[in-house]
């Protein structure tokens, strides 16, 4: 599965279910931390600042979600293009795609 020289995980070989789970675990952990942050933020603001500030957090939650969803979409789209270049073994285009996709958000 792993190339000994470069330690790149080749996701085209092996058990697909295990590879997808291994790939999705960091995203799941990131989402859990985001939810934990929102929970703690709401608790602290609700206890120490007041109801108006807590309402402001709730009102801006949709805008924050929109921003994260947009960045996630750009990253996913860039990942598709990057994976095509990776499959072709075109390292120069991989680097270019990663740099250009990173400027999306």
Residue frames as a rotation matrix with the C-alpha (Angstrom) as fourth column:
UNK 1
0.560 0.829 0.000 0.00
0.829 -0.560 0.000 0.00
0.000 0.000 -1.000 0.00
UNK 2
0.844 -0.310 -0.438 2.70
-0.158 -0.923 0.350 2.51
-0.513 -0.226 -0.828 0.91
UNK 3
0.734 -0.676 0.072 5.61
0.177 0.088 -0.980 3.24
0.656 0.732 0.184 -1.33
UNK 4
0.566 -0.550 -0.615 8.75
0.814 0.253 0.523 2.72
-0.132 -0.796 0.591 0.79
UNK 5
-0.402 -0.847 0.349 10.75
0.892 -0.449 -0.062 5.48
0.209 0.286 0.935 -0.91
UNK 6
-0.735 0.117 0.668 8.30
0.042 -0.975 0.217 8.36
0.677 0.188 0.712 -0.80
UNK 7
-0.850 0.448 -0.276 5.68
0.416 0.251 -0.874 7.20
-0.323 -0.858 -0.400 1.76
UNK 8
-0.642 0.705 -0.301 2.80
-0.765 -0.571 0.298 8.08
0.038 0.422 0.906 -0.58
UNK 9
-0.455 0.593 0.664 -0.39
-0.071 0.719 -0.691 6.16
-0.888 -0.361 -0.286 0.09
UNK 10
-0.922 0.164 -0.352 -1.60
-0.347 0.058 0.936 4.67
0.174 0.985 0.003 -3.19
UNK 11
-0.432 0.842 0.323 -5.38
-0.512 0.066 -0.857 4.59
-0.743 -0.535 0.402 -2.86
UNK 12
0.169 0.472 -0.865 -5.80
-0.975 0.208 -0.078 2.63
0.143 0.857 0.495 -6.08
UNK 13
-0.308 -0.335 -0.891 -4.52
-0.214 0.936 -0.278 -0.57
0.927 0.105 -0.360 -4.50
UNK 14
-0.995 -0.100 -0.023 -5.99
-0.011 0.321 -0.947 -2.50
0.102 -0.942 -0.321 -1.60
UNK 15
-0.405 0.887 -0.223 -9.36
0.913 0.379 -0.152 -2.77
-0.050 -0.265 -0.963 0.12
UNK 16
-0.450 0.226 0.864 -11.51
0.346 -0.848 0.402 0.20
0.823 0.480 0.303 -1.03
UNK 17
0.650 0.759 -0.043 -13.62
0.313 -0.215 0.925 0.32
0.692 -0.615 -0.377 2.15
UNK 18
0.452 -0.563 -0.692 -10.56
0.850 0.038 0.525 0.44
-0.269 -0.826 0.495 4.40
UNK 19
-0.597 -0.708 0.376 -8.96
0.794 -0.587 0.155 3.13
0.111 0.391 0.914 2.24
UNK 20
-0.097 0.646 0.757 -12.09
0.248 -0.721 0.647 5.29
0.964 0.250 -0.090 2.27
UNK 21
0.831 0.370 -0.415 -12.40
0.461 -0.040 0.886 4.97
0.312 -0.928 -0.204 6.05
UNK 22
0.049 -0.908 -0.417 -8.71
0.941 -0.098 0.324 5.80
-0.335 -0.408 0.849 6.49
UNK 23
-0.638 -0.263 0.724 -9.15
0.612 -0.744 0.269 8.83
0.468 0.614 0.636 4.22
UNK 24
0.126 0.835 0.535 -12.30
0.197 -0.550 0.812 10.09
0.972 0.003 -0.234 5.95
UNK 25
0.330 0.005 -0.944 -11.11
0.920 0.222 0.322 9.86
0.211 -0.975 0.069 9.58
UNK 26
-0.724 -0.618 -0.307 -9.18
0.675 -0.727 -0.130 13.20
-0.143 -0.301 0.943 9.55
UNK 27
-0.681 0.550 0.484 -12.21
-0.074 -0.708 0.702 14.98
0.729 0.442 0.523 8.07
UNK 28
0.333 0.820 -0.465 -14.46
0.426 0.310 0.850 13.45
0.841 -0.481 -0.246 10.71
UNK 29
-0.046 -0.443 -0.895 -12.11
0.997 -0.079 -0.012 14.56
-0.065 -0.893 0.445 13.48
UNK 30
-0.929 -0.302 0.215 -12.01
0.337 -0.929 0.151 18.06
0.154 0.212 0.965 12.00
UNK 31
-0.249 0.924 0.291 -15.81
-0.045 -0.311 0.949 18.24
0.967 0.223 0.119 11.97
UNK 32
0.398 0.361 -0.843 -15.98
0.771 0.366 0.521 17.08
0.497 -0.858 -0.133 15.58
UNK 33
-0.502 -0.647 -0.573 -13.52
0.840 -0.523 -0.145 19.80
-0.206 -0.554 0.806 16.64
UNK 34
-0.838 0.256 0.481 -15.57
0.046 -0.846 0.531 22.38
0.543 0.467 0.697 14.74
UNK 35
0.204 0.970 -0.129 -18.74
0.184 0.092 0.979 21.31
0.962 -0.223 -0.160 16.55
UNK 36
0.194 -0.224 -0.955 -16.92
0.972 0.176 0.156 21.32
0.133 -0.958 0.252 19.89
UNK 37
-0.850 -0.526 0.009 -15.68
0.525 -0.849 -0.057 24.84
0.038 -0.043 0.998 19.20
UNK 38
-0.486 0.746 0.454 -19.22
-0.112 -0.569 0.815 26.02
0.867 0.345 0.360 18.40
UNK 39
0.413 0.644 -0.644 -20.58
0.540 0.397 0.743 24.40
0.733 -0.654 -0.184 21.55
UNK 40
-0.123 -0.551 -0.825 -17.94
0.985 -0.170 -0.033 25.93
-0.123 -0.817 0.564 23.83
UNK 41
-0.909 -0.184 0.375 -18.29
0.285 -0.929 0.234 29.30
0.305 0.320 0.897 22.11
UNK 42
-0.096 0.964 0.246 -22.05
-0.008 -0.248 0.969 29.27
0.995 0.091 0.032 22.71
UNK 43
0.431 0.221 -0.875 -21.65
0.799 0.356 0.484 28.23
0.419 -0.908 -0.023 26.34
UNK 44
-0.477 -0.713 -0.514 -19.06
0.862 -0.493 -0.116 30.91
-0.171 -0.499 0.850 27.12
UNK 45
-0.880 0.171 0.444 -20.89
0.048 -0.896 0.441 33.69
0.473 0.409 0.780 25.31
UNK 46
0.082 0.992 -0.094 -24.25
0.177 0.078 0.981 32.67
0.981 -0.097 -0.169 26.77
UNK 47
0.371 0.026 -0.928 -22.89
0.898 0.245 0.366 32.63
0.237 -0.969 0.068 30.32
UNK 48
-0.221 -0.664 -0.714 -20.64
0.833 -0.510 0.216 35.70
-0.508 -0.547 0.665 30.29
UNK 49
-0.974 -0.197 0.115 -21.77
0.227 -0.797 0.559 38.08
-0.018 0.571 0.821 27.54
UNK 50
-0.500 0.852 -0.158 -25.53
-0.390 -0.384 -0.837 37.74
-0.773 -0.357 0.524 27.28
UNK 51
0.111 0.708 0.697 -28.50
0.404 0.609 -0.683 36.78
-0.908 0.358 -0.219 25.17
UNK 52
0.803 0.190 -0.565 -27.91
-0.355 -0.609 -0.709 39.35
-0.479 0.770 -0.421 22.42
UNK 53
-0.135 -0.938 -0.319 -24.38
-0.950 0.032 0.310 38.10
-0.280 0.345 -0.896 21.79
UNK 54
-0.572 -0.003 0.821 -25.61
-0.036 0.999 -0.021 34.50
-0.820 -0.041 -0.571 21.79
UNK 55
0.553 0.815 0.174 -28.25
0.247 0.039 -0.968 35.44
-0.796 0.579 -0.179 19.21
UNK 56
0.534 -0.437 -0.724 -25.54
-0.782 -0.581 -0.226 37.05
-0.322 0.686 -0.652 17.08
UNK 57
-0.597 -0.744 0.300 -23.57
-0.596 0.662 0.455 33.80
-0.537 0.093 -0.838 17.12
UNK 58
-0.203 0.614 0.762 -26.67
0.379 0.767 -0.518 31.93
-0.903 0.183 -0.388 15.98
UNK 59
0.751 0.534 -0.387 -27.35
-0.083 -0.505 -0.859 34.47
-0.654 0.678 -0.335 13.23
UNK 60
0.282 -0.731 -0.622 -23.84
-0.943 -0.331 -0.038 34.24
-0.178 0.597 -0.782 11.81
UNK 61
-0.129 -0.321 0.938 -23.69
-0.290 0.917 0.274 30.44
-0.948 -0.237 -0.211 11.98
UNK 62
0.687 0.464 0.560 -25.21
0.382 0.425 -0.821 30.11
-0.619 0.777 0.114 8.51
UNK 63
0.866 -0.432 -0.253 -22.70
-0.491 -0.632 -0.600 32.53
0.099 0.643 -0.759 7.00
UNK 64
-0.043 -0.907 0.419 -19.83
-0.886 0.228 0.403 30.63
-0.461 -0.354 -0.814 8.61
UNK 65
0.101 0.160 0.982 -21.22
0.108 0.979 -0.171 27.34
-0.989 0.123 0.081 7.31
UNK 66
0.961 0.274 0.046 -21.50
0.091 -0.152 -0.984 28.84
-0.263 0.950 -0.171 3.81
UNK 67
0.484 -0.854 -0.189 -17.83
-0.875 -0.468 -0.123 29.88
0.017 0.225 -0.974 3.90
UNK 68
-0.298 -0.609 0.735 -16.67
-0.618 0.710 0.338 26.45
-0.728 -0.353 -0.588 5.05
UNK 69
0.406 0.516 0.754 -18.90
0.269 0.721 -0.638 24.70
-0.874 0.462 0.154 2.49
UNK 70
0.949 -0.099 -0.298 -17.49
-0.308 -0.475 -0.824 26.90
-0.060 0.874 -0.482 -0.28
UNK 71
0.061 -0.997 0.046 -13.92
-0.992 -0.055 0.116 26.12
-0.113 -0.053 -0.992 0.72
UNK 72
-0.181 -0.053 0.982 -14.76
-0.253 0.968 0.006 22.44
-0.951 -0.247 -0.188 1.00
UNK 73
0.778 0.537 0.325 -16.22
0.198 0.281 -0.939 22.48
-0.596 0.795 0.113 -2.52
UNK 74
0.718 -0.599 -0.356 -13.19
-0.682 -0.502 -0.532 24.24
0.140 0.624 -0.769 -3.96
UNK 75
-0.211 -0.834 0.510 -10.91
-0.883 0.386 0.266 21.78
-0.419 -0.394 -0.818 -2.20
UNK 76
0.134 0.344 0.929 -12.90
0.027 0.936 -0.351 18.80
-0.991 0.072 0.116 -3.45
UNK 77
0.971 0.235 -0.045 -12.86
-0.018 -0.116 -0.993 20.10
-0.238 0.965 -0.108 -7.01
UNK 78
0.382 -0.911 -0.157 -9.14
-0.912 -0.344 -0.225 20.72
0.151 0.230 -0.962 -6.81
UNK 79
-0.160 -0.411 0.898 -8.67
-0.612 0.755 0.236 17.25
-0.774 -0.512 -0.372 -5.37
UNK 80
0.684 0.465 0.562 -10.31
0.158 0.657 -0.737 15.72
-0.712 0.593 0.376 -8.43
UNK 81
0.901 -0.393 -0.182 -7.98
-0.335 -0.365 -0.869 17.56
0.275 0.844 -0.460 -10.80
UNK 82
0.087 -0.920 0.381 -4.96
-0.994 -0.057 0.091 16.81
-0.062 -0.387 -0.920 -8.62
UNK 83
0.112 -0.013 0.994 -5.81
-0.321 0.946 0.049 13.11
-0.940 -0.325 0.102 -8.46
UNK 84
0.962 0.208 0.178 -5.97
0.106 0.316 -0.943 12.97
-0.253 0.925 0.282 -12.25
UNK 85
0.559 -0.827 -0.065 -2.47
-0.671 -0.406 -0.620 14.43
0.487 0.390 -0.782 -12.49
UNK 86
-0.028 -0.544 0.839 -1.31
-0.882 0.408 0.235 12.04
-0.470 -0.733 -0.491 -9.77
UNK 87
0.582 0.335 0.741 -2.66
-0.025 0.918 -0.396 9.10
-0.813 0.212 0.543 -11.75
UNK 88
0.966 -0.255 0.045 -0.70
0.034 -0.049 -0.998 10.30
0.257 0.966 -0.039 -14.78
UNK 89
0.421 -0.849 -0.320 2.44
0.877 0.291 0.381 10.73
-0.231 -0.441 0.867 -12.64
UNK 90
0.137 -0.305 0.942 2.76
0.566 -0.757 -0.327 14.40
0.813 0.578 0.069 -13.64
UNK 91
-0.041 -0.233 -0.972 4.47
0.995 -0.095 -0.019 15.87
-0.088 -0.968 0.236 -10.56
UNK 92
-0.935 -0.344 0.083 4.85
0.352 -0.926 0.134 19.38
0.031 0.154 0.988 -12.01
UNK 93
-0.440 0.851 0.286 1.10
-0.141 -0.380 0.914 19.69
0.887 0.362 0.288 -12.64
UNK 94
0.216 0.463 -0.860 0.31
0.784 0.443 0.435 18.21
0.582 -0.768 -0.267 -9.21
UNK 95
-0.478 -0.493 -0.727 2.32
0.837 -0.506 -0.208 20.94
-0.265 -0.708 0.655 -7.51
UNK 96
-0.961 0.137 0.242 0.76
-0.002 -0.874 0.486 23.64
0.278 0.466 0.840 -9.69
UNK 97
-0.130 0.985 -0.111 -2.76
0.148 0.130 0.980 22.39
0.980 0.111 -0.163 -8.99
UNK 98
0.117 0.126 -0.985 -2.20
0.962 0.233 0.144 22.23
0.248 -0.964 -0.094 -5.23
UNK 99
-0.784 -0.468 -0.408 -0.81
0.556 -0.822 -0.126 25.76
-0.277 -0.325 0.904 -5.14
UNK 100
-0.858 0.463 0.222 -3.62
-0.178 -0.674 0.717 27.19
0.482 0.576 0.661 -7.26
UNK 101
0.055 0.903 -0.426 -6.37
0.395 0.373 0.840 25.37
0.917 -0.215 -0.336 -5.36
UNK 102
-0.239 -0.238 -0.941 -4.92
0.970 -0.012 -0.244 26.61
0.047 -0.971 0.234 -2.06
UNK 103
-0.985 -0.156 -0.072 -5.54
0.158 -0.987 -0.020 30.19
-0.068 -0.031 0.997 -3.11
UNK 104
-0.400 0.910 0.109 -9.27
0.313 0.024 0.949 29.49
0.861 0.414 -0.295 -3.47
UNK 105
0.744 0.664 -0.078 -9.85
0.266 -0.186 0.946 29.93
0.614 -0.724 -0.315 0.28
